[in-house]
Amino acid sequence: MLEDGHCLRDQAMGYCFAAGADEDKRFKATSLEALRHMVAAGSGMTVLPKLACPKERERDGVVYVALNNPVPMREITLDYRPGSPLRQRYEKIADVIHKRMTELFPKED
């Protein structure tokens, strides 16, 4: 898992605990890429965000399996101060991000 204090760590641990998994406290990493290399080296398994996973099911010594039941979810927001003179710019950035995420991850019916 990622080091203590990383926001993704807390969410991933909650999901793992709910599924009955436990943490091996001997292994921690500072980045998602370090986690990927640890798995490729045979040091266990980890949880990665979908954006950090390749399209191939197997790649570079790692097998990627989608989690389900429940499907982990994460909400990300773009926050800015009310009355900011950059409001229009921020909203354009949010629109671009939303459109790109919709292209990458279309909603499944």
C-alpha positions in Angstrom: 0.0 0.0 0.0 0.9 3.6 -0.2 2.5 5.3 2.8 0.4 6.6 5.7 -1.3 10.0 4.9 -1.9 9.3 1.2 -5.6 9.8 0.5 -5.8 6.9 -1.9 -4.3 4.7 0.8 -7.2 5.2 3.2 -9.8 4.5 0.6 -8.0 1.4 -0.7 -7.5 0.0 2.8 -11.2 0.5 3.6 -12.1 -1.5 0.5 -9.6 -4.2 1.3 -10.7 -4.5 4.9 -14.3 -4.8 3.8 -13.3 -7.6 1.4 -11.6 -9.5 4.3 -8.0 -8.7 3.3 -5.3 -7.5 5.7 -2.3 -5.2 5.3 1.2 -6.5 5.2 2.9 -3.6 7.1 6.3 -4.6 5.9 5.7 -3.1 2.5 4.8 0.5 1.7 5.5 2.7 -1.3 5.6 6.4 -2.1 4.1 6.1 -5.5 1.7 4.1 -7.7 4.6 3.2 -9.9 6.6 1.8 -7.0 3.6 -0.3 -6.0 3.4 -1.7 -9.6 7.1 -2.7 -9.5 6.6 -4.3 -6.1 3.8 -6.5 -7.5 5.8 -7.3 -10.6 8.7 -8.4 -8.3 6.3 -10.8 -6.5 5.8 -8.8 -3.3 2.0 -9.3 -3.2 -0.9 -7.4 -4.7 -2.2 -3.8 -4.5 -5.1 -1.6 -5.5 -4.5 1.0 -8.3 -6.9 3.6 -9.8 -8.3 2.7 -13.2 -6.4 5.7 -14.7 -3.1 4.1 -13.6 -3.9 0.8 -15.3 -3.1 -0.2 -18.9 -5.8 -1.4 -21.2 -4.1 -4.8 -21.4 -5.1 -7.4 -18.8 -1.4 -8.5 -18.4 1.6 -6.2 -18.8 5.1 -6.0 -17.5 4.7 -8.9 -15.1 1.4 -7.7 -13.6 -2.1 -9.0 -14.1 -4.8 -6.3 -13.7 -8.3 -7.4 -12.5 -11.2 -5.0 -12.1 -12.7 -4.9 -8.6 -16.4 -5.4 -8.1 -19.0 -6.2 -5.5 -18.8 -3.4 -4.5 -17.2 -1.4 -7.3 -14.9 1.1 -5.6 -15.7 4.7 -6.4 -13.9 7.9 -5.8 -15.2 11.4 -6.3 -12.7 14.1 -7.3 -13.6 17.8 -7.2 -12.1 21.0 -8.5 -12.6 23.5 -5.8 -12.1 27.3 -5.9 -12.8 30.3 -3.8 -16.2 31.9 -4.2 -15.9 35.2 -6.1 -12.5 34.2 -7.6 -11.7 36.3 -10.7 -10.5 33.0 -12.3 -13.9 31.3 -12.0 -14.6 31.1 -15.8 -11.1 29.6 -16.3 -11.7 27.0 -13.5 -15.0 26.0 -14.9 -13.5 25.5 -18.4 -10.9 23.3 -16.9 -13.6 21.3 -15.1 -15.5 20.9 -18.4 -12.4 19.6 -20.2 -11.7 17.1 -17.4 -15.4 16.0 -17.3 -15.5 15.5 -21.1 -12.2 13.5 -21.1 -13.3 11.3 -18.2 -16.6 10.6 -20.0 -14.6 9.6 -23.1 -12.3 7.3 -21.1 -14.9 5.8 -18.9 -18.3 5.8 -20.5 -21.2 4.9 -18.2 -22.1 1.2 -18.6 -25.8 0.4 -18.7 
